[in-house]
Amino acid sequence: MSSSPVTIPGASYARIRASAAEWLTRLEEQADPNLRDEFEQWCAADARHRAEFLRLQAAWRQGDRLARLRPLDGRVDADLLGVFNKDLLLGCRNDPRAKKSRQLAPTANTKPRETEREKKIVLLPGTRLAAIAEFLLTRAIFRRYVRPIIADMQDEYVECIARGERWRAHWVAVRGHFLVVPGWVYALVSRAVRKFFGA
Amino acid sequence: MLILSLLQNESADTYALALVKAAGGKLKRGTIYITLGRLEEKNLIEVVAVPHFRHTGLPRSQYRLTGLGRRVLAAADLTGLPTARGLAP
């Protein structure tokens, strides 16, 4: 019984992979909307393009996270765990095997205080504030005056944590929360004034 | 006008904090968001939400000039209003 030969488009696949890697690099470097449009056109040209891009992107992100989570002094960074690995943290907390191993084999570097801290820090700063603001404010006010401040604060916070500047990261978080207030007050006051004068 | 002329350069980073840096001290972190919000209300600029590649935070806002914003900037150039010319790129 003879089976029909399966054609493996090796050369073209290698080309797609190279193009996907190039797109990944370009999109990581700059968030230009025009570039994004070009990328969408490239994806639409062949179904394999997007698939290969997503596969490479997943591998890239995983590698990036592992690099950031790498312990420099043998201890796991609780803030980074909170930022990047919330699901893993929650999973470990509920996993009886993990609990047992922690009880049976405490290492020299593990302190109870750190474990408590790992449990507390599971969200980026500003996440709760954003949720409250989104609930209380109108969509336009939230999008214009609150979300950009919190988003920039979160980005700066992650940058500082990745550089190991923990105190600066906390300062960025505190400053970001205070910056939200003027925008919030301005938006509410201007809305009230406009309503009062019927504009 | 300063913000509009900074946004004219499309190849540059157009996040709020990048604009503060590019303005060389003429824009403040505490007021840039309100100013950008007012410009958006007047349809001079538009906001594009750009998701993060590095973490799961809120999408950052990138600002772009609208057609009306470009016309206003061109009119300001003609009338000689001060813009961002002369600032470091």
Interface residues (C-beta under 8 A of the other chain):
Chain A: L27 E28 A31 D32 P33 N34 R61 D64 V83 F84 L124 G126 T127 A130 R143 R144 Y145 R147 P148 I149 I150 A151 D152 Q154 D155 E156 V158 L179 P182 G183 Y186 A187
Chain B: E10 S11 Y15 A16 L17 R29 G30 T31 Y33 I34 L36 G37 E40 E41 V47 V48 V50 H52 F53 R54 H55 T56 G57 L58 P59 R60 S61 Q62 R64
